[in-house]
Amino acid sequence: MRAFLAKLHHWTGITAGLVLFVLALSGSILVFDDEIDRALNPHLFAVEEGGPGSLDAGLAALKETRPDFPLAFIRLPRTPEHPVEFWSSDEPHRIAYVDAGAGKLLGTRGEKDGLVGFLKDLHIHLLMGENGHTANGIVGIVVLFLLISGAVLAWRKGRFARILKPRLRGAPLAASAFDLHRFTGTVGWALLFISALTGVMLVFYRVTAYALLLTLGGTPPSQPPTIEQVEGAPLLGLEEIKEIAAREMPGAVPTWIRLPADEKSAVVVRYRHEDDPHPNGTTYGAFHPQTGTLVSSYAWEGKGTGMWLSDLKYPIHIGDFWGPAGPVIVLATGIVPLILMGSGTYLFFRRRGFFKK
């Protein structure tokens, strides 16, 4: 049984190795996505000093140069140095970067354009759309199997003291590679397991969220109710909606605004509370687009244990959950499979005579 498990572990690792290598490398680079994007596209982030400005002025600047832009979402500035991002309704989304304070369109691009857009599409969809996204989740399940089977193969009474002292100097290359593989797998096991598990949860989010809600309880967010138009009343401006939203949730910061898709839809504002680990927040408020009346809300504090754990998958996966140590943890997590795949591939082919002994 142990020999069969070892062969299955080796062949599974070799089969999934290339995809795992791509995911680990792209994920490690994306730790610095903001810094890379700013360095390669400074014109999109050239916000002048003088305050955030008016969202309506920003929208006017966009419509002046892109009158056919089908607006669907607005991402509010994360810091005073960030522009307002206007997202289109088409797929893939187009993004318009606007300096609302200066009333100036800084530029537009597709969400998959540029190095960072390419890496995100590679990491999330393997450049294959939804099929790639599903394949990504399957690879995550394979990684979980590799980690569990590797732990079973490594476990022997009294062996862990030996594993934690790898022979990296003065030993044959094969012995060093074997020790490095076991050492890296042991030390980085928890990091890689958490990354793979949260990755699987992100891909199969409906199934995993339902399982958590069923076992631990909680309340998922529901669709906002349909609204009735007030005859003759104009739509509220973006700045009015933002101000009303801020008053309704004084302890939270608005992060996104979703505009109505039709006459029966509400304006949905997404918020982030200070204690909410999700970078975009998980609190929502739906408002009547003409009167500003709050028609429904969903607060992160009362969503229950199951939903709370489900919502943690994204901040844990990208490292925000760990605070200032997050980028280091994610980077280390990305390095672990690179070492495992390199040493494991060498050992696999060496045992089959591809390298001289």
Secondary structure by P-SEA (a helix, b strand, c coil): caaaaaaaaaaaaaaaaaaaaaaaaaaaaacaaaaaaaaaccccccccccccccaaaaaaaaaaccccccccbbbccccccccbbbbbccccbbbbbbccccccccccccccccaaaaaaaaaccccccaaaaaaaaaaaaaaaaaaaaaaaaaccccaaaaaaccccccccaaaaaaaaaaaaaaaaaaaaaaaaaaaaaaaaaaaaaaaaaaaccccccccccbbbbcccbbbbcaaaaaaaaaaacccccccbbbccccccccbbbbbbccccccccccbbbbbcccccccccccccccccaaaaaaaaaaaaaaccccccaaaaaaaaaaaaaaaaaaaaaaaaaaaaccccc
